[in-house]
Amino acid sequence: MANPTCPDKRHKNSTVVRAGWYGREGQRRQRWWCQPKTGERHRFTETLPRITPGDGQPHSCVQCQTTLEAWEGQPAPRLYGFSARDVAWALVQAAQGATYRGTAAAVRARAGRELETERGLDAKGRPRLAPANQHGQLVSDWVEVFAPVIWKCLLKGHP
């Protein structure tokens, strides 16, 4: 996989190299340095950054088994802890009639981001709210955000 190009159109033939990571362990994303022919260098991230395992070791694509460099991974929307592939998988499950709750738990397991499933008690001995795996808000949010975009594309040729 080639290094990304700088998003600044004025830096067309600049040199781009890795510039460290950002994000939590297991959700690391690569930063890049752009050194233009003229002007000061600056850091940037890809438009659709890639989630990496974060351990700095080469790994493999789960779909094609291609060996990936430490900085390569699945594209993930900004501020999302899940890859675009995980989001798409969850939307397909919901479209096929799966429950939001079951799909949310499954996509968390798929992504290695399972949360506690025990409800537990608060400091006063009252039951806490259901853990994140016990409700479908994750998938509900994705449907709200991405369904209009999908429908807009699908309805272009439809009367």
C-alpha positions as CSV (number, residue, x, y, z in Angstrom):
1,M,0.0,0.0,0.0
2,A,1.4,3.4,-1.0
3,N,1.7,6.3,1.4
4,P,-1.3,8.7,1.1
5,T,-0.9,12.0,-0.7
6,C,-1.1,15.3,1.1
7,P,-4.7,16.7,1.1
8,D,-3.3,20.2,0.5
9,K,-3.6,20.6,-3.3
10,R,-0.6,23.1,-3.3
11,H,1.7,20.2,-2.1
12,K,1.2,18.0,-5.2
13,N,4.7,16.4,-5.3
14,S,5.6,16.6,-1.7
15,T,7.4,13.9,0.3
16,V,5.1,12.1,2.7
17,V,6.4,9.9,5.6
18,R,4.9,8.3,8.7
19,A,4.7,10.7,11.7
20,G,3.5,8.6,14.6
21,W,0.1,7.4,15.9
22,Y,-2.9,8.8,17.5
23,G,-5.8,7.1,19.3
24,R,-6.1,4.5,22.0
25,E,-4.6,1.0,22.0
26,G,-6.4,-1.2,19.6
27,Q,-7.8,1.8,17.7
28,R,-4.5,3.4,16.6
29,R,-4.4,5.5,13.4
30,Q,-1.4,6.7,11.5
31,R,-0.3,10.4,11.3
32,W,1.7,11.6,8.3
33,W,4.3,14.3,7.7
34,C,4.1,16.3,4.5
35,Q,7.4,18.0,3.4
36,P,6.5,20.2,0.4
37,K,9.2,21.3,-2.0
38,T,8.8,24.8,-0.6
39,G,7.3,25.8,2.7
40,E,7.0,24.2,6.1
41,R,6.3,20.6,6.8
42,H,3.0,19.7,8.5
43,R,1.2,16.7,9.9
44,F,-2.0,15.3,8.5
45,T,-4.2,12.2,8.7
46,E,-5.9,10.4,5.8
47,T,-9.5,11.5,4.9
48,L,-10.6,8.0,5.9
49,P,-8.0,6.9,8.4
50,R,-7.2,3.2,9.0
51,I,-7.7,1.4,12.3
52,T,-4.7,-0.7,13.2
53,P,-4.1,-3.2,15.9
54,G,-1.8,-0.7,17.6
55,D,0.9,-3.1,18.6
56,G,3.3,-1.9,15.9
57,Q,3.6,-5.4,14.4
58,P,2.7,-6.6,10.9
59,H,-0.7,-8.3,10.7
60,S,-3.0,-9.9,8.1
61,C,-6.2,-8.8,6.4
62,V,-9.0,-11.0,7.7
63,Q,-10.6,-11.2,4.2
64,C,-7.7,-11.9,1.9
65,Q,-4.9,-12.9,4.3
66,T,-2.5,-10.4,2.7
67,T,0.2,-9.4,5.1
68,L,-0.1,-5.7,6.1
69,E,2.4,-3.3,7.5
70,A,2.0,-2.1,11.0
71,W,0.3,1.1,9.8
72,E,-2.1,-0.5,7.4
73,G,-5.6,-1.5,8.4
74,Q,-9.3,-1.2,7.7
75,P,-10.6,2.3,6.8
76,A,-12.7,3.8,9.6
77,P,-14.8,6.9,9.7
78,R,-13.3,9.6,11.9
79,L,-14.2,9.4,15.6
80,Y,-15.6,5.8,15.1
81,G,-14.0,2.9,17.0
82,F,-15.2,0.5,14.3
83,S,-14.0,0.1,10.7
84,A,-16.2,0.9,7.7
85,R,-16.4,-2.8,7.0
86,D,-17.8,-3.4,10.5
87,V,-20.4,-0.6,10.1
88,A,-21.4,-2.0,6.7
89,W,-21.7,-5.5,8.1
90,A,-24.0,-4.2,10.9
91,L,-26.2,-2.3,8.4
92,V,-26.6,-5.4,6.3
93,Q,-27.6,-7.4,9.4
94,A,-30.2,-4.8,10.3
95,A,-31.5,-4.7,6.7
96,Q,-31.9,-8.4,6.8
97,G,-34.1,-8.2,9.9
98,A,-31.6,-8.8,12.7
99,T,-32.3,-7.0,16.0
100,Y,-30.3,-3.9,16.7
101,R,-29.4,-5.3,20.1
102,G,-28.1,-8.6,18.7
103,T,-26.3,-6.9,15.9
104,A,-24.6,-4.4,18.3
105,A,-23.3,-7.3,20.4
106,A,-22.2,-9.2,17.3
107,V,-20.3,-6.3,15.8
108,R,-18.6,-5.5,19.0
109,A,-17.4,-9.2,19.2
110,R,-16.4,-9.1,15.6
111,A,-14.3,-6.1,16.2
112,G,-12.8,-7.4,19.4
113,R,-14.5,-4.6,21.4
114,E,-16.8,-6.6,23.6
115,L,-17.9,-4.9,26.7
116,E,-19.2,-6.3,30.0
117,T,-22.4,-8.1,29.8
118,E,-23.2,-8.2,33.6
119,R,-25.6,-5.5,34.7
120,G,-24.2,-5.0,38.2
121,L,-25.2,-2.7,40.9
122,D,-24.4,1.0,41.6
123,A,-22.9,2.3,44.9
124,K,-26.3,2.3,46.5
125,G,-27.1,-1.3,45.5
126,R,-29.5,-0.4,42.7
127,P,-29.3,-2.1,39.3
128,R,-27.2,-0.1,36.8
129,L,-28.3,0.6,33.3
130,A,-27.9,-2.2,30.8
131,P,-24.3,-2.5,29.6
132,A,-23.5,-1.4,26.1
133,N,-23.7,-4.9,24.7
134,Q,-27.3,-5.2,26.0
135,H,-28.9,-2.5,23.9
136,G,-28.9,-1.6,20.2
137,Q,-28.0,2.1,20.3
138,L,-24.8,1.6,18.5
139,V,-26.6,0.1,15.4
140,S,-29.5,2.5,15.8
141,D,-27.0,5.4,15.5
142,W,-25.4,3.9,12.4
143,V,-28.7,3.4,10.7
144,E,-29.6,7.1,11.5
145,V,-26.3,8.4,10.1
146,F,-25.7,6.1,7.1
147,A,-29.2,4.9,5.9
148,P,-30.1,8.3,4.2
149,V,-26.8,8.2,2.3
150,I,-27.4,4.7,1.1
151,W,-31.0,5.4,0.2
152,K,-30.0,8.5,-1.8
153,C,-27.6,6.4,-3.9
154,L,-30.2,3.6,-4.4
155,L,-33.0,5.9,-5.4
156,K,-31.2,7.8,-8.1
157,G,-32.5,5.5,-10.9
158,H,-35.8,4.7,-9.2
159,P,-39.0,6.5,-10.2
